[in-house]
Amino acid sequence: MLKLNDLVATDYLGWGAKGVSGYIATAGRDLNFPSTQGLQTLPVAKPKRFSISYHLLALESPPVRVRLQCWLDDGEHVPSVVSVWPTADWHEREQYDLMGITFDGHPNLVRLLMDDDWEGHPLRKDYPIGGEPVRFSDAE
C-alpha cells in the first residue's frame, strides 16, 4: 500500500526564457571554478506555471517510491487528497499558504505559517522581495 511521504508545489514562472540555465551533464563540478555551461541551452518549457508533486512510498521489500505530478496555472484548483492520505492535511495547507494553491474539498484550508492578514504567497517567484520592516523589540 502506498503512503504519502511528501507533497510539494513548484513555481516555474519564467522557465524556458532567455537567461534561465539549462542542464548539461558534466563529469563533475569544481566549486573553485564555477561554470555557466547551462546557459548554452535553454530548458524545455513546462506545460503550466505550477506543478504539485506527490511523493509516495510503499513499505515493502524492496521499498517502492512513486512520484505523481500534476500541473496547473495560477487560479486553477486541485482536488484534495486528504480523504485518501490524511497526512496530506498539513502538506496541502502549507502549499495553500506559501504558494496560493487551492485544494478543493480540503476540510480546513486556512493559513498555516503566515499571519491571517498576510498578503500574497512568499514562495511564488513573483512575490516582492524585501520591503517588510523588521522589529527586534518594542523599543525600536
Secondary structure, DSSP 4 states (H G I P E B T S, - for coil): -EEEEEEEEEE-TTTTSTT-------S---TTS---GGGGSPPPPPSSSEEEEEEEEE-SSS-EEEEEEEEE-TT-EEE--TTT-TTHHHHHHHHHHHH--EEET-TT---SSS-TT--S-TTSTTSPPS-----SSTT-
